[in-house]
Amino acid sequence: MNPQTLSPESCLRLQDRYTYPWKTEKSWAGSCRQVVVRYTDGTTYRANFNFVK
């Protein structure tokens, strides 16, 4: 996955939660990936994913 800048227009906000529609590559099966979200205030959050199929 290439680094992307998320804008409010690319996310769906529901009750203080944001949903980003994300399609994964079939070639990712059996691999681990990490999503890093950096806010303009400098806060960083990371989410790790393990793709099994």
C-alpha positions as CSV (number, residue, x, y, z in Angstrom):
1,M,0.0,0.0,0.0
2,N,1.3,3.4,-0.8
3,P,1.2,6.2,1.8
4,Q,-1.9,8.2,1.5
5,T,-3.3,11.4,2.9
6,L,-6.8,10.9,4.2
7,S,-9.2,13.7,3.9
8,P,-12.6,14.1,5.6
9,E,-14.1,13.6,2.1
10,S,-12.6,10.1,1.8
11,C,-13.9,8.9,5.2
12,L,-17.3,8.2,6.6
13,R,-17.9,9.6,10.0
14,L,-20.4,7.9,12.3
15,Q,-20.7,8.8,16.0
16,D,-17.1,9.9,16.5
17,R,-15.8,7.0,14.4
18,Y,-14.3,7.3,11.0
19,T,-14.6,4.5,8.4
20,Y,-12.2,4.4,5.4
21,P,-13.2,2.1,2.6
22,W,-10.1,0.1,1.8
23,K,-9.6,-2.7,-0.7
24,T,-6.7,-5.1,-0.1
25,E,-4.7,-6.9,-2.7
26,K,-5.1,-10.7,-3.0
27,S,-1.3,-11.0,-3.0
28,W,-1.3,-9.8,0.7
29,A,-2.6,-13.2,1.8
30,G,-0.3,-14.7,4.4
31,S,1.3,-11.3,5.1
32,C,1.2,-8.7,7.9
33,R,0.6,-5.0,7.2
34,Q,0.6,-1.8,9.3
35,V,-1.6,1.3,8.9
36,V,-0.2,4.4,10.4
37,V,-2.5,7.4,11.0
38,R,-0.8,10.7,11.8
39,Y,-2.9,13.7,12.8
40,T,-2.0,17.3,12.2
41,D,-1.4,17.7,16.0
42,G,1.4,15.2,15.8
43,T,-0.5,12.3,17.3
44,T,0.2,8.9,15.7
45,Y,-1.8,5.7,15.9
46,R,-0.9,2.3,14.4
47,A,-3.0,-0.7,13.5
48,N,-1.5,-4.0,12.6
49,F,-3.3,-6.5,10.3
50,N,-2.6,-10.2,9.5
51,F,-4.1,-11.3,6.2
52,V,-4.8,-15.0,6.2
53,K,-6.8,-15.4,2.9
